[in-house]
């Protein structure tokens, strides 16, 4: 079942084949320099919302860097994902300040409202829910970052309204 849902999500996120031209365009932006591997992967992540296997193979070939090294980079940094992500990445801070202020309750509420568990993507490919160790906003605890936007002093009761706003915005775009 989980594999089935992942394939559905992948289909919604990438409704076409990996655009080899786009990948080469990103690589050429850095003059094909091996030292730009992280920057190339960042741009690919932004373009596809995850790092497709085929894209990593192309990067390896074009930069003449072993595929094992490309995977090493892609799996070392938690900003990269090898699984398809939704349109909006929801990151729940699990740092000490957020935890003490009830961040774990926010995660529970998000899981219930989105009908997914941490690390999963909604079936409509709108949201991916992840836990992060620290967002560096301890004085604003508890915080959740959605699509790069910090939501400070968040309470469980605010979550449905926030999700509704993102859903409305996501449909218009």
ChimeraX attribute file (.defattr): number of C-alpha atoms within 10 A of each C-alpha:
attribute: neighborCount
match mode: 1-to-1
recipient: residues
	/A:1	6
	/A:2	8
	/A:3	8
	/A:4	9
	/A:5	15
	/A:6	19
	/A:7	14
	/A:8	15
	/A:9	22
	/A:10	20
	/A:11	14
	/A:12	16
	/A:13	19
	/A:14	15
	/A:15	9
	/A:16	8
	/A:17	8
	/A:18	14
	/A:19	13
	/A:20	12
	/A:21	9
	/A:22	13
	/A:23	21
	/A:24	16
	/A:25	13
	/A:26	20
	/A:27	24
	/A:28	14
	/A:29	12
	/A:30	14
	/A:31	11
	/A:32	18
	/A:33	15
	/A:34	16
	/A:35	11
	/A:36	15
	/A:37	21
	/A:38	15
	/A:39	14
	/A:40	24
	/A:41	23
	/A:42	18
	/A:43	16
	/A:44	22
	/A:45	21
	/A:46	12
	/A:47	13
	/A:48	17
	/A:49	22
	/A:50	23
	/A:51	23
	/A:52	18
	/A:53	13
	/A:54	14
	/A:55	21
	/A:56	21
	/A:57	17
	/A:58	16
	/A:59	25
	/A:60	19
	/A:61	12
	/A:62	16
	/A:63	21
	/A:64	12
	/A:65	16
	/A:66	13
	/A:67	16
	/A:68	12
	/A:69	12
	/A:70	19
	/A:71	16
	/A:72	11
	/A:73	15
	/A:74	22
	/A:75	13
	/A:76	10
	/A:77	10
	/A:78	9
	/A:79	10
	/A:80	19
	/A:81	15
	/A:82	15
	/A:83	17
	/A:84	24
	/A:85	26
	/A:86	23
	/A:87	20
	/A:88	20
	/A:89	18
	/A:90	26
	/A:91	25
	/A:92	27
	/A:93	27
	/A:94	22
	/A:95	21
	/A:96	15
	/A:97	19
	/A:98	26
	/A:99	18
	/A:100	12
	/A:101	19
	/A:102	19
	/A:103	26
	/A:104	17
	/A:105	14
	/A:106	24
	/A:107	23
	/A:108	14
	/A:109	17
	/A:110	21
	/A:111	16
	/A:112	11
	/A:113	12
	/A:114	18
	/A:115	12
	/A:116	17
	/A:117	16
	/A:118	16
	/A:119	13
	/A:120	22
	/A:121	28
	/A:122	20
	/A:123	19
	/A:124	13
	/A:125	20
	/A:126	20
	/A:127	24
	/A:128	23
	/A:129	23
	/A:130	17
	/A:131	17
	/A:132	14
	/A:133	13
	/A:134	16
	/A:135	17
	/A:136	12
	/A:137	16
	/A:138	16
	/A:139	11
	/A:140	16
	/A:141	24
	/A:142	27
	/A:143	30
	/A:144	28
	/A:145	18
	/A:146	19
	/A:147	13
	/A:148	11
	/A:149	10
	/A:150	16
	/A:151	18
	/A:152	15
	/A:153	16
	/A:154	19
	/A:155	16
	/A:156	14
	/A:157	10
	/A:158	12
	/A:159	17
	/A:160	13
	/A:161	10
	/A:162	12
	/A:163	17
	/A:164	11
	/A:165	11
	/A:166	17
	/A:167	15
	/A:168	10
	/A:169	10
	/A:170	13
	/A:171	8
	/A:172	7
	/A:173	5
